[in-house]
Amino acid sequence: MSEATIRLHVERLEEGDYLATSPDVPGLVAQGRSLSETVESAEGLAKKIAESCLENGDTLPPALVRYAESDKGPIDLFIPVSVV
């Protein structure tokens, strides 16, 4: 199994939760009580969307296909870190 990186757009909602969408994976909408919970939820949802595409013979989102065909060089990531 290969891995890919996708862009997430995360915003804080008025009630305090976070909402994430992705310009790279259409249909991905994840919500959580913390930034890290929201990112984790988005990661699981992106995987389910990719698996569904493969199982049903649908086209994978282009960002996932491009990465699978690339040289898989180094990547830079931003990750959520809880600070007390």
N, C-alpha and C positions, 0 to 999 in steps of 0.2 A: 504494500500500500504506500502510495506517495502522499506527501503533504503539500499544501499550498498556503500562501498568505493572501488574505483578502483585506480590503479596506473596510473599516467600520465607521459609521457616523453615529456618535453617541451624544445624546442630550439629556439633561436632567429635567424631569417633569416637575410641575408645581407641587405635587404631593410628595416629592422627594425621591421617587423611583427614577431609574434610568431607562432610556429607550434607545435601542440600537437598530440601525438599518444598514444595508450595504449596497453601494453602487455597483459592486462586482457580482453580487448574488441576488438576482431579482426574487422578491418574495420573502427575503429574510427580514423578520421583525422580531426582536427579542427584548424582553423587559426583565429587570431585576431590581432588588433592593439596594445593591451596591454596584459599583463599577465593575469589580471583578466578577460578581455573580452574573451580571449582564453579558460580559464578554464570554464567560464560560457557556452561558445559554446560547449565545450567537454561534459559538464554535460548534456546539452539538447540532444546532439547527442547520448550519451550513453543510455539515457532514450528512445529515438526513436528506437534505435537498439533493446533494450530489449522488447519494445512493439511490434515491428515487429516480433521478434522471437515468442512471445506468440500468436499473432494473426495468424501466419502462421504455427503454430505447430512445429517450429524449436527449436532446443536445445538452451537454454540460455548459454551464456558464463560461463564457470565453476566458475569464481570469483563471479558472481552474485548468482549462485546456492549455493555455499558454504556458503555465508553469510546468505542467507535465511534459511538455515538449522542449523546455529550455535546458540550459546546461546546469541548472540548479546551483548557481554560484552563491556567494554570501548574500545575506539579506539583513536589513536593519529593521527592528521591531520596536514599537512602543508598547509597554505592558503596564497594567494597573498594579500599583503596590500600595497596600494599606499602611498608613503612617499613623501611629498613635499620638 
